[in-house]
Each structure stands twice: as C-alpha cells, then as structure tokens.
Amino acid sequence: MSTAPIQVLPVVMAGGGGTRLWPLSRAQHPKQFLVLQGNQSLFQQAAQRLTTLAADDIAVAAPLIVGNEEHRFLVLDQLRELKLPPATVLLEPAGRNTAPAMTLAALHAHAEGDDPVMVVTAADHAYGNEAGFTRALQAAVRTAASGAVVTLGIAPTGPETGFGYLRCSATDGHDPSAAQRLAEFVEKPDLPTAQRYLADGRYYWNSGIFVVRASVWLKALRQFRPDIASATQMAWDGRTTDAPFIRPDRAAFEAIPSESIDYAVMEHCPASTAFDTRMVPMDAGWSDLGAWDAVWEVSTKDAAGNASRGDALMRDSRNTLVHATSRLVGVIGLDDVVVVETPDAVLVSHRRCSQDVKQIVGQLQRDGRTEHNLHRLVHRPWGWYDSIDSGARFQVKRIMVKPGATLSLQKHHHRAEHWIVVRGTAEVTNGDQVLLLTENQSTYIPLGQVHRLANPGKVPLEIIEVQSGSYLGEDDIVRFEDTYGRVG
C-alpha cells in the first residue's frame, strides 16, 4: 500500500532590512529584492529553490511569504516574474523579529486543520550548490515528518566569529551527512573559541533554516514562550484577508514581544526531553551575504581576485569589488576595497570594514536624511519614479506606469505639475476632463486640482513630470480613490 507524501509548506521570511549592503540595499528596497548575481533577486532565488524539494514522497505547496507591509507589491511583482503558483503573503505591520513571523506561518498552516512540515528559510541567502541544498532539505523534511525539530548546519571552513554555531552530539561512526542529534546552540564566539570549534569537529555554523511540523512549532512556543504564543494568537485572530494578502491585527501584533526563532524556542529544545532536536549538515556553498565582503566572496572573480558588476574598469587592483548601477566607475591601484555606486550615494570601504556600513546608515538616520530609506528610483505598485533633478521650488521626475496600471485619484496642496508623455499612451484625469495623450503631448495640473494618471495601453507608459511649488515632499498627497488601498 502506497504511503501519502509528506506535505511541505515552504515559508520564505522576507521582512529584513539588510542595512549592511547600503547603499544598494535600503529600507524600502532591501537586499532580498536585489539582483546581486545572475538575473534573479535573492528573494526570487529563495522562492524558486524551494520548489526543488518535491520528490515521490514529498509534495510541495505554493510558498508562503512573510514580509513587510511596505514591500507587498515588490513581493508580488517578483513572484509574477517567476510564474510560480499563487502565493499567500502574510504582512507584518511592524518588525517583531522572526519568532512571531514563524508563528504566524504556523497558525496559517494549521488554520484548516492541516499540519504540514514547514521549511522556513531566509529570503536573502545565497547558495553555490543547489543540488546540495535540495538533498539536505529533503533529508530534513523526512526527519521532521516524524515530529523532530530540525535545523541545518554548515560545516565551517574557517574560524568565523560572525556566525552562531550548532554543537552536535558525537556521531559514533554514523553517516555524518545524516540527521545528528543537536546538543546545543552556541553564541557568536571570539577568535580563540572559534578556532577551538573548528578543531573539535562537532560544531557547525547556524544556517538559520528550520524544518518542523506546524503543530510541533506551536507546542514548543507555548512551552518556552507562552507570552509570544498568546500575543501572536491574538494578532492572528484579528486578521483581515485581501487575497493574496493576510494582515494580522496591527495593535495586537505591535504588542508581541520581539524575539528571534533561536532565542524563543530553538535554544531550549536540545535540553528538553519533549522535543527530538536534530541537525542535518548542508554542503551547499551557503552564504548569508551579510556584508559586501561576503558578496565579494561568492562573486565570480578575475585572475587578480577582482569582482565587478555593471560598467566598471579596473587597473592594477587586487581582491576588490566594484558594483556600478548607473554610470562608469574606474578603479586604479586599489587592493581589498569595496566600491558601490548608485545614482545618489557612493560607498568606498576596505573589505575588512564592510560590516561597519551600518554605522553610516545609523548616521543618516540620526541626521534625518532619506538615503538610508529610499533610492532615487522608487518602486511603486503601479511602476516606478526616478527623481532626475531638483532645486529650489522645482523637481523633475521620470515616471513609468505598467500596462493597465492606475495611480490614485489625488491632489496636492503645495505643488502644480506638468506631464509630458515620452512613450506609450496616458489616460489623464484633470479635474472634470479625461484626456488621452500620446508621445510628445502634455498637460498641466494646477495646484489643488484633482487628477489621476493611468496606462490603458499594452506597453509601459513613460512620462516626464515637472513639479513646481513651495513644498515638493511625497507626503503632500491627498488620495480620494486608490487601487492599492492607500486612500488618505
């Protein structure tokens, strides 16, 4: 008699900020949505990678994405590019770390009485060996199906002090690639301790991947952190659904204690007789891409150890990374340096100092600047805009509207706008008038006039917008109608 396949729910945690990859990664467009290698973002790679877990005994559902409310349309756009099955997106109204996020996923998985094995991964990690990833995760799924709590460990290649570690019990001659009993989670060590871990042979880097049945996770959370369990349940009970989005109750969610999966549950499991806690080794070329130095490590390099992306010229340099996004970058005589160019900010750092980029981000926040939050090119659900130029009382933007997309019906108290169509067809609501404009045609929106821009065509619409007025901030918008729920 055939056995029913193990039901697997892939859970992609996509809510991080990625400040150490500034200036490419920003709060409104963090690193998981960036293309750092190949032609897919890290988030797309994570979602695509989990589909490979399917086997004769493993059935894989559409992915469940847990992400930030602010990134919801980035998530949908990038999933649409992959042509993956429809995904459910759980939207966090505030950051509360990974334990509440994983609990929301478990409550969703359990809502209809199901109890799938959840494979919970970060959206911003890279893997050089996809086959190794699949083999390890399939082994973890089969182990977790029997009720075990499973995590994935990376065999250390050096005395790394930036990662947490997993200590396993002695293997006693068993297959070292099989699930091993996990003895302890260990904090990030100092260098002598990391060297001792490396020599010991029982220590692995903590990959941050967790594989467990939804019911087992909820049981463990209720045992070790009942406060998080009850508070997350309240937020879940007050949820609203606007497919594919599920939104927990904002006030209840903001009251949940902020805690990581490791601290809330995983570190307690090995010492508890109630939970069989296992670690499956994974040899998959893993990197958490936590800083620009890690991006250099996984990048394709020339004979001098240099890596580049974009329009870059490098001479007499070694072990250097250049990431250019909008213009030519020339580098001469630099060793072990990172150069990252964007239209509005440039980072130059020694590679060994790349973890300290977060200090620059902190300074931008303290100074009230916006470069930590937004790129010059800002993605919106309807398309994007690029702030080309600005000065006293004027701003120029290039705007792209997707085919069939519509901006909100809105007005501004402090600025007037001129729109010039440079590509496609624009449907313009300008007060009581509705106009169709084509290339080289234009219109003027007076200050205070109710207006709307839409693309009724089948090709992207591009316009140049010239704003003029006493205040040109993005918060000078009064919305009356909006396809994306942003009225106000």
N, C-alpha and C positions, 0 to 999 in steps of 0.2 A: 504494500500500500504506500503510495507516494505521500511525502510529508509536505505540508503547506510551506511556502517560502517565508523566510524572515521578512517582516515588513519594516522597512527602514525609512525614517524621515530625516533627510538632510537639513540641518539648521546652519545657516550662514550668519554669523554675527558681524554686522556691517555698520556698527554705530560709532567706531573710533574716530579720533581726530587727526592722528598722525603728524603732530607738530614738528617732529624731528626731521621730516622731509620738507620743511619750508625751504624756499618759497614756492616750490611746486605744489606741495600739499597745504591746503588752507581749510579753515573750519567749514566753509560752505562747499568745498570740493576736496575732501580729504584723500589720503593716499590710496585707499582701497578702490577709488574710482579712477585712478591714474593709470596710464599705459607706460610702464617702466621698461618693458621688454616685449618683443613681439608686437602683435596688433590687438591684444585684448587687455582690458584693465585687470588689476589683481582681483577685483570682485567677480568679474566675468570668468576669470580662470578658476576661482574657487567654486562657483556655481556649476561650471562645466565639468570640473574634475570629479565632483560628487556623483555625476551620472554614471561614471565608470564603475561604481560599486556593484552594479547589477550582475547577478550570476544565477545559475539554475536554482540555487537555494536562497537567493536574496532578491527581493523586489523593492525597488527604489521609487519613492513617491516624488512628486514635484517639490522643489526646495521651499523651505520656509525661511524667509528673510526677516531678521530682527534688525531694525535700523532706526535712524533718527528721522523724526517728522520732517526736518528741513531737507532731507535727501531723498524723499519718497519718489520724486519723478526721475531723478538720476537712476535710482534702482530700476524703475520700470523701463526706462529707455535702454539701459544696458542689458537687461534681460530680453527685451524685444529684439535687440540685435543678435542675440544668441539663438533666437527661435526656440527657446525652451518652453516646456509646458507651463501653463499659467501658475504663478506662484502666489502664495499668501504672504503679505508683508505686515508684520507686527511693528507698529510705530511707537517708539518711545518718546514721550513728550519732554523728557529730561534725562540727563545722564545719571544712571544709578549703578554703574559697573555691570559685570557680567552675570552675577548670580541671579538678580531679578530678571534679566533678559532671558536666561536659560529657563527660568521658572515659568515665564510667560509661554515659552515654546512648549514646555511640558504640559501646561494647562490646556493649551490649544490642541496638542496631540491627544490628550485624554478626554477632550470635551464630548466626543461621541462614543465614549466607552472603549476606544481603541487603546492599545499600549505598544506603539512601535518602538523599535530601537532608534534612539536619536543619535545621529552623528553630528557633533557640534564642532564647527571649525571657525577660525577667524577668516575674515574676507581679505586680509592684507598680507598673507604669507606667500612665499614662492617655493616651488619645488622643481628641482632639476631632473628628477627621475619619477615620472608619472606612474610607471608600472610598479615601482617600489611603494609608492603611496597607495595604490589600489590594493596590492597584496596585503599590506599591513592593516589597512582599514577593514578589508573583508575578514581578516583573522580577528580583529577587534569586535566586529559585528557578531560573528559566530560565538565569541566568548560572552559578549554582553547579552545575547539572546537567552542565556541560561540564568540571568539575574545578576551577573557580575557588574561591578563598576570598573570601567576600563579607561585608561589614558594611554597616549602614545609617547614613547621616549625616543630621543635621538642619541645615538652613540656619539659621545663627544670627540671632536677632532683636535681639541686643544683645551687648555685651562681657562675656559671662558668665565669671566666674572659678571657678565651682564645677564645671565640666564639663571632661573631657578633650576634645581636638579631633582631627579627622582632616584631614590635608592631602592634597589630590588633585593629580595632575599637571594641567597646563594642558589645558583641554578642546579647544582648537584648533578652535573653532566647531562641535563636535559637539553633539548634543542634550544639554542639561545635566541632563535627567531620566533619561538612560540610565546604565548602569554605567560608572563612571570608574575609571581606574587609580589605586590608592591609593599615595601616595608615603611617608606617614609617620603614625604615631600620635604625638600630642603631649600632654604632661602638662598638668594644670590650670595656666593662665597667671596672671601678675599682671595688674592692670588695664591698664597701658600695652600689654602684649603682646596681651591680648585685643582691645583697640581696633585694634591693627595687623592682627590676624587678620580682624576684621570688615571692615576696609577692603580687604584683599587679595582676597577673593572666592573663594579656593581652600580655605578652611577651613570645616569643618562640625563641629557637636557630635557626639560619640560617643554613639550611642543605646544601645549595649550589646546590640544584636541581631546575631546571627551566623548565616549561612546557608552550609552546607558539607556535602559528602558525608561520611558517617561514615568512610570509608576515608581521605579526604584529611586529616580532622582527626587521625586516629591516626598517619598518616605524619608530619604536621607536629610533633605532640607528641614522637614518637620522635626526630625530628631535633633539636628545640630543647630539650626537657626529657625526656631518656630516663629520668631518675630518677622523675619523676612517672608516666611511661608504665608503667614496670615495677612500681612500687609499686601503682598502680591496678589493673593486670592481676592482681596477687596478690590484692587485695581482691575483685575480680570472680570470680576462680577459686574463692574460698572462700565464695561467696554461698549463701544459702538462699532458698527461694521459698515463700511462703504467699499464693497469689493473692488479691488483685492486687498484693501487696507482694513486692518483691525486696530482700533485705538483704545488702549486701556484708559480708565478714568484718570484724568490728569492730576486732580488733587490727591487722590489715593496713591497714585504712582509716585508723586513727588515726596510723599511721606515714607516711602520704603527706605530702610537703611541701605546705604551704598556699600556694596561688598563684592569681591571677586568670587568666582566659582571655587578657586583654590582655597581661599581663606574660609569661606562659608561652609563648604562641605568636604572637598577632596582631602584636605589635610587631616581631617578627623577620621576618614574611612579606614585607613590601614590599621588603626588601633582598636577598631570596633569589630566585635565578633558578628555583628548583624550584617556586615557587608563584605562580600568577597571582592577584594580590590586588586586589580591586575594592571600590568603594564605590558604593552606589545611594542617591541623595538621596531623602529621605522628607518630604513635606509633609503631616503628619497631626495637627497640633496636639499634639505629643508633650510630655509632662511626666513626669519621674521621681518626682514627688511626694516629694522628698527631705526636705521640712520643711513646717511649717504655712504658711509664706509661699507655697509652691508650691500647696498646697491652695486657698488664697485665690485665687491667680491663675486656676485652672481652674474656680472655682465661679461659679454664677450670682449676679449682684450687683444691688442696687437702685440708684437714681439717685445715691446718695451713696457708692457703691462698697462697701457693706456686704454680707457674705455670712453666712448662718446656716443651721444645721441643727438640728432639734429645737425645743424650746419656748423661744424667745428673744424678748425685747423690746428694741429698740434705739432710743435717742433721742439726737439731736444728736451722732451719731458718724459718722465717715467712714473708708472703706477698712479696716474692721475685720471680723474673722472671729469668729463665736461658734458653737461646736459643743457642744450640750447633749444629754446622753444620758438623764438620769434625773429632771430637775426643771427648773423655770423658772429661766432666767438673764436678769437685767436688766442692761443696759449703758447708761450715760449719759455723754456728753461724752468719748468715747474715740476717738482717731484712730490708725490704723495699729497696732492692737493685736490680739492673738490671745487668745481665751478658750476653753478646752476644759474641759468639766465631765464628770466621771464620778462614780459613787457614792462612790468612796474617795479621789479626788485631783482637784485643780483646777489647771490651768496658766493663768497670765496672763503674757503676754510681748509686748514690742514686736515687730512683724513682722520687722524687720531683724535681730533677735536670735534668730529661731526656730531657726536652725541650732544654737544653743548648748543646746538642750534636752538633748542627750546629756550635758552636764555634770551636770544634775540626775539623770539616770539613773545616771551614774557614782557620784554621791554616795550614792544609795540603795543601790547595790551595796556600796560601802565600809562603809556603816553597818549592813549586814546586814538591811536591810528587804526586804519582799516586793513592794512596789508596782511595782517595775520588771518583775516576773516574772508576776504573776497579777492579774487583775481580781477584784473582789468576786464577780462572776458568772463561774464557771469552767466551761468546756465539757468534757464527758467523752464517750467514745464512746457511752454509753447515754443521754445527755441533758445536764443541767447542774445545778449547785447555786449558790445565791446566799446568801452569808453575811450574814444580815439584821442580826444583833446579836450582841454577845459581851461578856463581862465575866469577873470572877474566877470560875473553875470552871464557866462555862456558855457555850454558844454555840447560836445559833438559825440554822437553815438552811431555805431553801425549795428543794425538790428536784423536778426534773421528769425523768421517765423516759419515753422514747419507747415507743410501742406495740410490743410484742413484745420489748423490751429487758430485759436482766437484769444486775444488779450482781454483783460477785464474792461467793462464799461466804467470809465473813471473820469475824474477831473483833477486839476491841480490849482491850488490857491496862489502859488507864487511864481509860476512859470508859464510861458507860451512855448509852442513847439512848431517847427517846420518839418514836414516829412517829404523826402524825395525818393521815389522808387527807382532802384537801380537794377533790380531783377525780379521777374515774376509779376503777379497781379495782386493788388491790395484792395480789400474792401474796407472803406473808411467810413465810420460813423462820426460825423462832425456836427454836433448839435442836432437839428432836425433833418439834416441831409445824410443820405447814404450814397457814397461815391465809389466807382470802380476806377482805380488808377493803374496805369501800366508804366513800363520803363520810361524814364525821363519826365514823368508827370509828377506834380507836387501839390501839397495842400498846406494850409496854415491853420493851426489850432489856437485860438485866442486864450488868454489866461482865464480860467474859470469855466471854459467850455467843456461840456460832457462829450467824451469821444471814445472811440474804440478802433482797434486795428485787427483785421482778420486776413487770413490767406485762403481764398476759396479755390486756389489752383492746385495743380498736381506737382509743382516744383517748389523748392524753397523760395520764399519771398525775402528779399533784402532791401532795406531802406536805409537812408541816412537821416538821422534825426538831429536837428539843431535846436537846442533848448536855450532860452534866454529869460532872465528874470532875477529877482533879488535873492532867491533861495532855490538850489537845484538838488537838494538831497532826495534820496529814494523814498523817504518817509512822507514826502509831500504828495500823497496819493489818497484820494477818496474813491473807494470802489463801490459801485452800485450793483453790478452783476459780475459773476466770475465763474468760469467753468471749473476752476480748481479750488473752490471753497475758500477764497481769500477776501470775502466781502468785508469792508470796514475801513 
